[in-house]
Amino acid sequence: MSEAARLYTPELLGLAVELAQWPARPDAMHHGAARAAACGSTIDMDLDLDDQGRVASLGLRVRACAVGQAAAAIFARHAIGRDPADLQSALAGMEEWLAGGDLAPEWPGLDMIAPARHFPGRHGAMLLPWRAALAALSV
């Protein structure tokens, strides 16, 4: 099996279709963006928070490789109800995991993009949704 076949699984590619569930929300309270320098992938994120400061809704504009799209879908699936500290902790955990750490952060679905850990050129795309969310919240 080729490296690409191990990376671009049907499950990973299927996540890109999910992005239609989170259209851009220009009326949202918070807007942020992130760009992966290595590949040029970008995500623009729109967020609204509830009264407790947790993510209540989100919208995405993703211009990224399949790995970046998959990471965005995984993020969006599980972002509702998270507060900025949760997002910051997940980003720090992602960075450590991608740098060779043994454990993925506590975020469901990361197993679907785990094969991309072996492709350093994709790491920036994998981090985009968390970075865009934190930029939106200025954390």
N, C-alpha and C positions, 0 to 999 in steps of 0.2 A: 504494500500500500504506500502510495506516495505521501510526502509530507503535507501537500495541499489537501489530499483526501482525508488525512487525519485531522486537519484543522477545519476544513469547510464541510462539516457533517451536515446531513439534512436538518438536524435539530438546530444547529447554529444558523443555517441559512433561513430556516423557517421563522426565526425570531424577527427578522427584518420586516416580515409582513405585519407583525403586531404593531409596528410603529404608527400605523394608521389610526390606532385607538387613542393616540395622544396627539391630536393636531395642535398646531401653534395656538397660543392664547394671548393675543396682543393686549387684551383687557386685564391680564393678570397683574397682581401687585408687584411682583419681582421678576426681573429678567437678567439672565446671565449667559455667558458664552464661554466656550473653551475650544482650543485648537491644539491638535497634536502636531508638534513641529516635524517629527520624522516623516509623517505621511500626508500632512495637510488636512486631515479629517477635522471636521468642526461639528459642534452641537450648540444650538441656541436653545435655552430652556426658559420656560415661563412657569412661575410657581405662585400659588396662593397658599397662605398659611391659615390654620384655624386659630381660635382664641387662645390656645395653649402654645402657639408657635410651632405646631407640627404641620408637615406638608398635607394640604387638603386637596389640592388638584395640581396637575401639571400639564404642560404642552411642550412638544419637542419639534425642532427642525434639525434633522440629522443629515449631514452630508459627509458620510464616512464609509469606510470599507465595511465588508460584511461583519468583521469582528467588532468594529465600533457600533454598527447598527445593533448587533446582538447584545452588546454591553448596555446600550441605551434601553433596549426592551427589558432586559433583566432589571435594570435600575427602576424603570417605570412600573413594572409589575409590583415592586415592593417598597416604593418610596412613600406612599400614602401612610400617614401616621408617624413618620420619622421626624425627629427634630434636628436642628443644625448639629448638635453634638453627635447624634447617631451618624449623620452624613460625614462629619469630620473623622470620626472613628473608623468608618468603613473605608474612607479614602486612605487613611494612614495604613490600615490593614491591607488594602489592595497594593499600595506601594511596597510594603514589606514582603508580601506574597510574591509580587512580580520580581522583586530583587533576589528571590531565592528562598524566602521563608517557607517553613513547612506547612503552615496553616493558612487557608483562605479566611478572609474576614467573615463575620456573621452576616451573610447576605444570601438569601436563597437563590439558587439558580446558577451560581458561579461555576458549578461543575460543567455547565454547557459551553463555557468559554475557556475552561482550564487548559485545553490543548494549546491555546495561543500563548501560554506562558513560555513556551519554547521558541517563540518568535519575537525577539526583543523589538523588532520594528513595529509590532502591533501593540506593545504595552501602552503607548500614549493614547491610542484609540480606545483601549479598554478602560482607561481612567477618565475619559471625557465626561461621562454623565455626572460623576461625583464632583468633578472640578467645575462643571457648568452650574450645578446646583449650588455649590458653595459660593461661586461668583455671584449668582443671583441673590443670595442672602448676605453677600459681603462678609463672609466668615473667613 
